[in-house]
Amino acid sequence: LVSRIIKQFRVEFPLHLLFDISTPGDIANYIENTGNYNKIDLTQGEKKEYYPLSFTQKRFYILQFLDSQNISNNVPMVYQMDGELDKSKLEETFAKLIARHECLRTSFKMIGGEINQQVHQDVHMSIDYAEASEPTAKQIIHDFVKPFNLGQAPLLRAGIIKTGENRHILMIDLHHIVTDGISSQILTRDFIALYAGKKLPPLQLQYSDYSQWQNSEAEQARINRQGAFWLTLFGNGNRERLPVLNLRTDFPRPQVQNYEGVELEFKIDAPDRDSLNQLALQESASLFMILYAIYNILLWKWTHQTDIIIGTGVLNRSHPDLMNVIGLFFNTVPLRCPIRESKSFRHYLTDVRNMNLEAFENQEYPINAL
């Protein structure tokens, strides 16, 4: 919403105004009384053989370079497909997806000590086919996720498992360097539309346009100005002042970080959810801010540490025309809001709200630069 307001009315519109201004009429009055915003427009960039990487892509390239067999940065998706499967239409759909989104036909190459990405015009992707029972299919799905070679496009693979009459499992695997959570939703949505024979409107922008824009001198200067907030929040580079979470564990931490473990899911009952939403309205906060405050307090209870850094993901799609583009825009924002034991929860929530709004208004500053 904020990015659409900025684009449509050419005004600076900080995120906190959505929480501070209560009615559409107040928003209209603010827009009328605010001068034009000189933010650089994101437009189609120059077509080149090689393009620079975005800040986040550089981070994921380095992670893969350090461990070429690492699959923790794979983004697998599995879907149940019921009904008759048309193999030729399936292959045609993936071909159209790859043609539509540049990131799905992009590879990465080191040239003169700099990492570059190359968008290929024609990329062929073969689809694996297998037949198996449901129990055997689980092993096939597990084995389907393999390391990617970032120097070879596409960084996308697909497979089909036939598990019964008119019953199939579709497997898709991508490397994180060309996708994120929103991109996975875009890919799924476009796949369903194209497989159904629908025509999609052309994209106004591609990821190469975004990476060129982000690496432009004017945009880098703007993003670097956001760094002042983060350096202040984290002690101007004094690593000794940064808190380290001392969470007790059942077993010693391994010397080398690994990614084994399990996910634990839980649901909040409707009455509790409604109470949390009511509190959010009363305090002009979001549900995320409230849950962050609760989580921070929980960690304080466990560790007796009042100063804890908690990372969270942000979409980082500041331009509305990027909402239909597949690529890696995701950034990690480290949140830090020390607890003061003398404060009530509502007073602490006010601190959390203010810190969150400032952090999200400066979300484009890359975590690897910090």
C-alpha positions in Angstrom: 0.0 0.0 0.0 2.8 2.4 0.9 4.7 1.8 -2.3 1.5 2.3 -4.4 0.8 5.6 -2.6 4.4 6.8 -3.3 4.2 5.8 -7.0 0.7 7.2 -7.6 1.0 10.5 -5.8 4.8 11.1 -5.9 5.0 11.9 -2.2 7.2 10.6 0.6 5.0 8.4 2.8 6.8 6.7 5.7 5.3 3.4 7.0 4.5 4.8 10.4 1.9 7.1 8.9 -0.4 4.1 8.3 -0.4 3.6 12.0 -0.6 7.3 13.0 -3.2 8.4 10.4 -6.6 6.9 11.2 -8.8 7.7 8.2 -8.5 7.8 4.3 -9.4 11.5 4.5 -6.4 12.2 6.8 -4.2 10.4 4.3 -5.6 12.5 1.5 -4.9 15.7 3.5 -1.4 14.6 4.1 -0.8 13.9 0.4 -2.2 17.3 -0.6 0.1 19.1 1.8 3.3 17.2 1.1 5.8 18.1 -1.6 6.9 15.8 -4.4 9.2 13.0 -3.6 12.4 12.7 -5.6 12.9 9.0 -5.3 14.5 7.4 -8.4 11.9 5.6 -10.4 12.5 1.9 -11.1 12.3 1.6 -14.9 13.5 -0.9 -17.5 17.3 -1.0 -17.5 19.8 -1.5 -20.3 19.9 -4.9 -21.9 23.4 -6.4 -21.3 25.2 -9.7 -21.5 26.0 -9.7 -17.8 24.2 -7.9 -14.9 25.3 -7.1 -11.4 23.9 -9.1 -8.5 21.6 -7.6 -6.0 22.8 -7.3 -2.4 20.9 -10.4 -1.3 22.0 -12.5 -4.2 25.7 -11.8 -3.3 25.0 -13.2 0.2 23.5 -16.4 -1.2 26.2 -16.8 -3.8 28.9 -16.7 -1.1 27.0 -19.2 1.1 26.8 -21.6 -1.8 30.4 -21.0 -2.8 31.6 -21.9 0.7 29.7 -25.2 0.5 28.8 -26.3 -3.0 26.9 -29.4 -1.7 24.7 -27.3 0.6 21.0 -27.8 0.0 19.7 -25.6 2.8 19.2 -22.8 0.3 17.1 -25.0 -2.0 13.4 -24.0 -2.1 11.4 -27.2 -2.9 7.7 -27.3 -3.5 5.4 -30.4 -3.7 1.8 -30.4 -5.1 -0.8 -33.1 -5.4 -2.3 -33.2 -8.9 -5.6 -34.9 -9.3 -7.1 -35.7 -12.7 -5.7 -36.6 -16.1 -2.1 -35.3 -16.7 -1.2 -33.8 -20.1 2.6 -34.2 -20.3 3.0 -32.1 -23.4 0.9 -29.3 -21.8 3.0 -29.6 -18.6 6.2 -29.2 -20.5 4.8 -26.4 -22.5 3.7 -24.6 -19.2 7.2 -24.8 -17.7 8.7 -23.5 -21.0 6.4 -20.5 -20.9 7.2 -19.9 -17.2 10.9 -19.9 -18.0 10.4 -17.6 -21.0 8.2 -15.2 -18.9 10.6 -14.8 -15.9 14.2 -14.0 -16.5 15.4 -15.3 -13.1 14.3 -18.8 -14.2 16.9 -18.7 -17.1 19.7 -17.0 -15.2 23.2 -18.3 -14.3 26.0 -16.9 -12.3 29.6 -16.4 -13.3 32.8 -14.9 -11.8 34.4 -12.5 -14.2 37.5 -10.5 -13.3 37.0 -11.1 -9.6 33.3 -9.9 -9.7 30.2 -12.1 -9.6 27.9 -11.5 -12.5 24.6 -12.9 -13.6 23.7 -13.8 -17.1 20.2 -14.1 -18.5 20.0 -16.7 -21.3 17.5 -16.4 -24.1 16.8 -20.1 -24.6 17.0 -22.5 -21.7 15.7 -26.1 -21.9 14.5 -27.9 -18.8 13.7 -31.6 -18.8 11.1 -33.0 -16.5 11.7 -36.3 -14.5 8.9 -38.9 -14.6 8.5 -41.8 -12.3 5.8 -44.2 -11.0 5.7 -45.2 -7.4 3.5 -46.1 -4.5 2.8 -43.4 -1.9 5.5 -44.7 0.6 8.1 -45.0 -2.2 7.2 -41.5 -3.5 8.3 -39.9 -0.2 11.8 -41.2 -0.8 11.8 -40.0 -4.4 10.7 -36.5 -3.1 13.6 -36.6 -0.6 16.2 -37.5 -3.2 14.8 -34.9 -5.7 16.3 -32.1 -3.7 20.0 -31.9 -4.8 22.7 -29.2 -4.9 22.5 -26.7 -7.8 25.4 -25.6 -10.0 25.0 -21.8 -10.0 26.9 -21.6 -13.2 24.3 -23.5 -15.2 20.8 -22.4 -16.0 18.0 -23.0 -15.2 18.3 -23.1 -11.4 14.9 -24.8 -11.5 14.1 -28.5 -11.8 10.7 -30.3 -11.9 9.5 -33.9 -11.7 6.3 -35.9 -11.8 5.5 -39.0 -9.8 2.5 -41.1 -10.8 1.0 -42.6 -7.7 -2.3 -43.9 -9.1 -4.8 -43.6 -11.8 -5.2 -39.8 -12.6 -3.2 -39.1 -9.4 0.2 -37.4 -9.6 2.7 -35.5 -7.4 4.4 -32.5 -8.9 7.9 -31.7 -7.5 9.6 -28.3 -8.1 13.0 -27.3 -6.7 14.7 -23.9 -7.1 17.8 -22.3 -5.7 17.1 -19.4 -3.3 19.3 -17.1 -5.3 16.5 -16.8 -7.9 13.4 -17.0 -5.7 11.9 -16.1 -2.3 8.5 -16.6 -0.6 6.5 -14.2 -2.7 8.2 -15.6 -5.9 7.1 -19.1 -5.0 3.5 -17.8 -4.8 3.9 -16.1 -8.2 5.3 -19.2 -9.8 2.4 -21.3 -8.5 -0.2 -18.8 -9.6 1.4 -18.4 -13.1 1.8 -22.1 -13.5 -1.9 -22.7 -12.7 -3.0 -20.0 -15.1 -0.7 -21.1 -18.0 -1.6 -24.8 -17.5 -5.3 -23.8 -17.8 -4.5 -22.1 -21.1 -4.9 -18.5 -19.9 -2.8 -15.6 -21.2 -0.9 -13.5 -18.7 -0.2 -9.8 -19.2 3.4 -8.9 -20.0 5.7 -8.0 -17.1 6.7 -4.3 -16.9 9.9 -5.1 -15.1 12.3 -8.1 -14.7 14.8 -8.9 -12.0 17.7 -7.6 -14.1 16.0 -4.1 -14.1 15.8 -4.3 -10.3 19.5 -5.4 -9.8 20.7 -2.5 -12.1 18.5 0.0 -10.3 19.7 -1.2 -6.8 23.4 -0.9 -7.9 22.9 2.5 -9.4 24.9 5.3 -7.8 21.8 7.3 -6.8 20.0 4.3 -5.3 23.1 3.1 -3.4 23.5 6.5 -1.9 19.8 6.4 -0.7 20.2 2.9 0.8 23.5 3.9 2.5 21.6 6.7 4.2 19.5 4.0 5.8 22.7 2.5 7.3 22.8 5.4 9.9 19.8 3.9 11.7 21.3 0.4 11.8 24.7 1.6 12.9 23.1 3.5 15.8 21.0 0.6 16.7 24.0 -1.8 16.8 26.6 0.4 18.4 28.4 1.8 15.4 30.3 -1.4 14.6 31.5 -2.2 18.2 31.0 -5.9 18.1 31.8 -6.3 21.8 28.6 -4.4 22.6 26.4 -6.8 20.6 24.5 -9.3 22.8 24.9 -13.0 22.2 21.9 -15.2 23.0 22.8 -17.7 25.8 20.0 -20.1 25.4 20.4 -23.4 27.2 20.3 -26.4 25.0 20.1 -30.2 25.7 23.4 -30.8 23.9 26.6 -28.8 23.1 26.5 -26.7 20.0 28.5 -28.3 17.1 31.7 -26.6 16.0 30.4 -26.3 12.5 26.9 -24.9 11.9 24.5 -27.4 10.4 20.8 -27.1 9.4 19.4 -30.3 10.9 16.4 -30.0 13.2 12.6 -30.0 13.2 9.8 -27.4 12.8 7.2 -27.2 15.6 3.9 -25.8 14.6 1.1 -24.5 16.9 -2.2 -22.7 16.5 -3.6 -19.9 18.5 -7.2 -20.5 19.4 -9.8 -18.1 18.1 -10.6 -16.3 21.4 -6.9 -15.7 22.0 -6.4 -14.5 18.5 -9.3 -12.1 18.8 -7.9 -10.7 22.0 -4.5 -10.2 20.4 -6.1 -8.4 17.4 -8.2 -6.2 19.8 -5.0 -5.3 21.7 -3.4 -4.4 18.3 -6.2 -2.0 17.5 -6.0 -0.4 21.0 -2.3 0.2 20.8 -2.1 1.1 17.0 0.2 -1.9 16.5 0.3 -4.9 14.2 -0.1 -8.5 15.3 3.5 -9.1 14.4 4.6 -6.4 16.8 2.6 -8.0 19.6 3.9 -11.5 18.9 7.5 -10.2 18.6 7.1 -8.5 22.1 5.8 -11.8 23.6 8.5 -13.8 22.0 11.2 -11.4 23.2 9.8 -11.7 26.8 9.7 -15.5 26.5 13.4 -15.5 25.6 14.1 -13.1 28.5 12.4 -15.5 30.9 14.5 -18.4 29.7 17.8 -16.6 29.5 17.6 -13.7 31.9 19.0 -11.5 29.1 17.1 -8.2 28.6 18.9 -7.4 25.3 18.3 -9.9 22.5 18.6 -9.6 18.7 15.9 -11.3 16.7 16.0 -11.6 12.9 12.9 -11.5 10.7 12.3 -11.5 7.0 11.0 -8.6 5.0 9.5 -8.6 1.4 11.8 -5.7 0.3 9.6 -5.1 -2.8 9.4 -1.4 -2.5 8.0 -0.9 -6.0 4.5 -2.1 -6.9 5.6 -3.3 -10.3 7.9 -5.9 -8.6 5.0 -7.7 -7.0 4.6 -10.0 -10.1 8.4 -10.6 -10.6 10.1 -13.8 -9.7 13.5 -13.2 -8.0 15.3 -12.8 -4.7 14.1 -9.6 -3.0 13.9 -10.9 0.5 16.1 -9.3 3.1 16.7 -10.1 6.8 16.1 -7.3 9.3 17.7 -7.7 12.8 15.3 -6.3 15.5 16.6 -5.1 18.9 14.4 -3.7 21.6 15.9 -4.2 25.1 13.5 -5.0 27.9 13.1 -2.8 30.9 11.7 -4.8 33.8 10.1 -1.8 35.4 7.9 -1.2 32.4 4.4 -2.6 31.9 3.7 -4.8 28.8 1.8 -2.0 27.1 4.7 0.4 27.6 7.1 -2.1 26.3 4.8 -2.7 23.3 5.1 1.0 22.5 8.9 0.7 22.4 8.5 -2.4 20.2 6.1 -0.6 17.8 8.4 2.4 17.4 11.5 0.3 16.8 9.7 -2.0 14.3 8.4 0.9 12.3 11.9 2.5 12.1 13.4 -0.9 11.2 10.9 -1.6 8.4 11.3 1.9 7.0 15.0 1.1 6.6 14.5 -2.4 5.4 16.4 -2.0 2.1 19.8 -1.7 3.9 21.4 -5.2 3.2 22.1 -7.4 6.2 25.5 -8.4 4.8 26.6 -4.8 4.7 25.6 -4.4 8.4 
